Amino acid sequence: MDEEIRKRLDEQAVKIEAIYRSVEKIRKYFLWALIVSLAVIVLPLVGLLFAIPRFLSTYSSLGL
């Protein structure tokens, strides 16, 4: 009986370690997805904050 419990505990430890590795990989994928999403969305918005006033001043100076 004691040997069977020890065997089950060892099997569970192996499975838990595999689950932990898998979850860590998924966490890293989500982190990189967040970083890429922010780079794709936030950086162009920041660029537009500087570009739009420059374009508006150019058009207003042309007298259009």
C-alpha positions in Angstrom: 0.0 0.0 0.0 2.8 2.4 1.0 4.7 1.6 -2.2 1.6 2.3 -4.4 1.1 5.7 -2.7 4.8 6.6 -3.2 4.6 5.6 -6.9 1.4 7.8 -7.4 3.1 10.7 -5.7 6.1 10.4 -7.9 3.9 10.3 -11.0 2.0 13.4 -9.9 5.3 15.2 -9.2 6.4 14.5 -12.8 3.1 15.7 -14.2 3.1 18.9 -12.0 6.6 19.7 -13.3 5.4 19.3 -16.9 2.4 21.5 -16.2 4.6 24.2 -14.6 7.0 24.3 -17.6 4.0 24.6 -20.0 2.4 27.4 -18.0 5.7 29.3 -17.9 6.0 29.0 -21.7 2.5 30.3 -22.1 3.2 33.2 -19.7 6.2 34.2 -21.7 4.2 34.0 -25.0 1.5 36.3 -23.4 4.2 38.7 -22.2 5.7 39.0 -25.7 2.2 39.3 -27.2 1.5 42.2 -24.9 4.8 43.9 -25.7 4.3 43.5 -29.5 0.7 44.7 -29.2 1.8 47.8 -27.3 4.5 48.5 -29.8 2.1 48.2 -32.7 -0.6 50.3 -31.1 1.0 52.7 -28.7 4.1 53.8 -30.7 2.1 54.8 -33.8 -0.2 56.8 -31.5 2.7 58.6 -30.0 4.1 59.3 -33.4 0.8 60.7 -34.5 0.8 63.1 -31.5 3.9 64.7 -33.0 3.0 64.3 -36.7 -0.5 65.7 -36.7 0.5 69.2 -35.3 3.3 69.4 -37.7 1.1 68.6 -40.7 -1.6 71.0 -39.5 1.0 73.8 -39.2 2.3 73.0 -42.6 -1.2 73.2 -44.2 -2.2 76.3 -42.3 1.0 78.1 -43.4 0.3 77.3 -47.1 -3.0 79.1 -46.8 -5.2 76.2 -47.9 
